[in-house]
Amino acid sequence: MTERRTHTVKGLVIQTNHVAPPIGTRRYDWSAVLDDYDGASDAATQPIGWGPTEQAAICNLLDEIEAKES
């Protein structure tokens, strides 16, 4: 079962998902995306954060956004 949560960080609405894929590492247990992420075929241009914890995934997403803007 996927656990989903919504957060507002730095004025951004972020959706997190606890996915815990059946792989040998916990590095990808959580994902974080902006609220307007739709997973469509052009989703490769939209940032996604990953991490072993929810907070790590959010931080990774914010880092991805910052890198994309610079």
N, CA, C and O of each residue as an XYZ file, in Angstrom:
280
protein
N       0.837     -1.172      0.000
C       0.000      0.000      0.000
C       0.886      1.241      0.000
O       1.828      1.331      0.788
N       0.593      2.190     -0.871
C       1.345      3.422     -0.973
C       0.764      4.457     -0.025
O      -0.445      4.693     -0.013
N       1.625      5.069      0.762
C       1.211      6.136      1.667
C       1.527      7.470      0.998
O       2.670      7.718      0.613
N       0.509      8.336      0.860
C       0.701      9.635      0.216
C       0.409     10.751      1.205
O      -0.506     10.658      2.024
N       1.205     11.806      1.111
C       1.037     12.964      1.987
C       1.262     14.241      1.193
O       1.936     14.234      0.163
N       0.693     15.334      1.680
C       0.870     16.644      1.059
C       1.545     17.580      2.060
O       1.202     17.599      3.242
N       2.506     18.352      1.568
C       3.257     19.306      2.394
C       3.363     20.621      1.635
O       3.306     20.640      0.406
N       3.516     21.706      2.357
C       3.848     22.995      1.757
C       5.198     23.406      2.321
O       5.358     23.589      3.528
N       6.173     23.548      1.415
C       7.541     23.897      1.798
C       8.008     25.034      0.900
O       7.970     24.919     -0.325
N       8.445     26.127      1.506
C       8.930     27.285      0.740
C       7.906     27.731     -0.302
O       8.276     28.138     -1.403
N       6.636     27.656      0.038
C       5.574     28.079     -0.865
C       5.217     27.078     -1.952
O       4.355     27.361     -2.785
N       5.858     25.919     -1.966
C       5.588     24.884     -2.966
C       4.724     23.785     -2.344
O       4.971     23.358     -1.216
N       3.722     23.337     -3.077
C       2.918     22.204     -2.618
C       3.585     20.937     -3.132
O       3.754     20.753     -4.337
N       3.958     20.070     -2.205
C       4.721     18.859     -2.516
C       3.927     17.632     -2.094
O       3.387     17.571     -0.989
N       3.868     16.664     -2.986
C       3.243     15.373     -2.702
C       4.339     14.357     -2.443
O       5.264     14.225     -3.245
N       4.248     13.632     -1.325
C       5.210     12.561     -1.062
C       4.494     11.218     -1.103
O       3.307     11.112     -0.796
N       5.243     10.210     -1.486
C       4.719      8.847     -1.561
C       5.707      7.890     -0.913
O       6.904      7.934     -1.199
N       5.206      7.031     -0.045
C       6.039      5.980      0.528
C       5.793      4.738     -0.322
O       4.754      4.088     -0.203
N       6.748      4.420     -1.170
C       6.554      3.341     -2.132
C       7.279      2.057     -1.757
O       6.814      0.968     -2.096
N       8.407      2.161     -1.067
C       9.185      1.000     -0.615
C       9.243     -0.119     -1.667
O       8.710     -1.206     -1.446
N       9.894      0.152     -2.817
C       9.959     -0.870     -3.854
C      10.727     -2.106     -3.389
O      11.598     -2.000     -2.525
N      10.419     -3.265     -3.946
C      11.073     -4.514     -3.529
C      12.452     -4.670     -4.166
O      12.692     -5.581     -4.958
N      13.350     -3.756     -3.800
C      14.717     -3.811     -4.299
C      15.656     -3.878     -3.096
O      15.212     -3.693     -1.962
N      16.906     -4.131     -3.315
C      17.855     -4.377     -2.233
C      18.352     -3.151     -1.487
O      19.260     -3.266     -0.664
N      17.784     -1.981     -1.749
C      18.213     -0.765     -1.072
C      16.995      0.018     -0.593
O      15.919     -0.080     -1.183
N      17.160      0.777      0.452
C      16.071      1.617      0.980
C      16.207      3.055      0.482
O      15.441      3.920      0.907
N      17.160      3.330     -0.405
C      17.424      4.684     -0.904
C      16.249      5.281     -1.665
O      16.191      6.496     -1.851
N      15.316      4.453     -2.106
C      14.209      4.930     -2.937
C      12.844      4.653     -2.303
O      11.841      4.545     -3.008
N      12.806      4.538     -0.984
C      11.542      4.253     -0.292
C      10.531      5.384     -0.424
O       9.327      5.131     -0.470
N      11.002      6.628     -0.485
C      10.112      7.783     -0.582
C      10.378      8.557     -1.859
O      11.523      8.686     -2.291
N       9.306      9.074     -2.463
C       9.438      9.991     -3.592
C       8.718     11.282     -3.243
O       7.801     11.296     -2.422
N       9.143     12.362     -3.875
C       8.525     13.665     -3.675
C       8.426     14.367     -5.024
O       9.393     14.405     -5.784
N       7.256     14.919     -5.316
C       7.023     15.644     -6.561
C       6.206     16.893     -6.246
O       5.558     16.979     -5.203
N       6.247     17.859     -7.163
C       5.387     19.024     -7.023
C       3.947     18.609     -7.264
O       3.678     17.616     -7.941
N       3.038     19.367     -6.713
C       1.621     19.039     -6.771
C       1.094     18.911     -8.201
O       0.132     18.179     -8.432
N       1.706     19.611     -9.168
C       1.207     19.562    -10.546
C       1.829     18.434    -11.368
O       1.568     18.334    -12.567
N       2.644     17.588    -10.746
C       3.243     16.440    -11.444
C       2.135     15.492    -11.881
O       1.291     15.097    -11.078
N       2.145     15.129    -13.164
C       1.072     14.272    -13.672
C       1.546     12.918    -14.187
O       0.723     12.071    -14.534
N       2.852     12.702    -14.242
C       3.366     11.417    -14.689
C       3.189     11.148    -16.177
O       3.381     10.021    -16.633
N       2.825     12.177    -16.934
C       2.620     12.016    -18.380
C       3.951     11.765    -19.078
O       5.009     11.782    -18.449
N       3.883     11.531    -20.384
C       5.088     11.189    -21.148
C       6.152     12.284    -21.088
O       7.333     12.000    -21.285
N       5.757     13.521    -20.821
C       6.738     14.599    -20.699
C       7.242     14.756    -19.262
O       7.934     15.726    -18.953
N       6.906     13.824    -18.399
C       7.258     13.915    -16.979
C       8.767     13.910    -16.747
O       9.224     14.311    -15.677
N       9.535     13.470    -17.719
C      10.987     13.456    -17.559
C      11.538     14.860    -17.335
O      12.638     15.010    -16.804
N      10.799     15.880    -17.728
C      11.243     17.258    -17.523
C      10.820     17.787    -16.159
O      11.220     18.888    -15.779
N      10.029     17.037    -15.423
C       9.561     17.461    -14.113
C      10.438     16.824    -13.035
O      10.719     15.627    -13.093
N      10.876     17.626    -12.042
C      11.773     17.078    -11.018
C      11.082     16.088    -10.090
O       9.904     16.232     -9.765
N      11.842     15.083     -9.672
C      11.382     14.089     -8.697
C      12.484     13.940     -7.658
O      13.661     13.828     -7.999
N      12.095     13.939     -6.395
C      13.049     13.700     -5.322
C      12.891     12.287     -4.796
O      11.777     11.770     -4.712
N      14.004     11.664     -4.441
C      14.000     10.304     -3.893
C      14.809     10.278     -2.616
O      15.756     11.051     -2.467
N      14.453      9.401     -1.689
C      15.240      9.278     -0.475
C      14.786      8.133      0.407
O      13.702      7.581      0.215
N      15.617      7.778      1.377
C      15.272      6.699      2.304
C      14.217      7.133      3.324
O      13.569      6.299      3.957
N      14.055      8.466      3.472
C      13.037      9.008      4.372
C      12.228     10.050      3.607
O      12.637     10.528      2.549
N      11.093     10.381      4.157
C      10.243     11.403      3.534
C      10.982     12.741      3.449
O      10.962     13.399      2.409
N      11.628     13.134      4.533
C      12.352     14.405      4.549
C      13.500     14.410      3.541
O      13.738     15.423      2.884
N      14.204     13.304      3.415
C      15.300     13.218      2.441
C      14.770     13.368      1.019
O      15.413     14.014      0.191
N      13.620     12.789      0.723
C      13.029     12.913     -0.609
C      12.631     14.361     -0.887
O      12.836     14.853     -1.996
N      12.068     15.045      0.103
C      11.703     16.455     -0.063
C      12.954     17.292     -0.301
O      12.965     18.137     -1.196
N      13.994     17.076      0.475
C      15.245     17.808      0.296
C      15.843     17.551     -1.085
O      16.340     18.476     -1.728
N      15.796     16.305     -1.541
C      16.305     15.961     -2.856
C      15.501     16.670     -3.944
O      16.075     17.152     -4.920
N      14.185     16.739     -3.787
C      13.338     17.450     -4.748
C      13.712     18.927     -4.787
O      13.871     19.494     -5.868
N      13.854     19.554     -3.631
C      14.229     20.968     -3.587
C      15.592     21.198     -4.226
O      15.788     22.206     -4.905
N      16.535     20.285     -4.022
C      17.849     20.372     -4.679
C      17.700     20.271     -6.192
O      18.350     21.010     -6.932
N      16.842     19.353     -6.656
C      16.611     19.186     -8.104
C      16.012     20.455     -8.717
O      16.400     20.868     -9.810
N      15.062     21.067     -8.002
C      14.433     22.304     -8.483
C      15.465     23.418     -8.562
O      15.527     24.146     -9.553
N      16.273     23.549     -7.516
C      17.311     24.582     -7.490
C      18.312     24.381     -8.618
O      18.701     25.347     -9.274
N      18.734     23.144     -8.855
C      19.687     22.865     -9.927
C      19.098     23.191    -11.302
O      19.801     23.671    -12.192
N      17.807     22.926    -11.459
C      17.143     23.187    -12.736
C      17.020     24.687    -12.999
O      17.073     25.126    -14.148
N      16.854     25.469    -11.933
C      16.695     26.909    -12.073
C      18.011     27.634    -12.276
O      18.013     28.773    -12.743
N      19.119     27.014    -11.943
C      20.410     27.711    -12.067
C      21.095     27.430    -13.382
O      22.185     27.943    -13.632
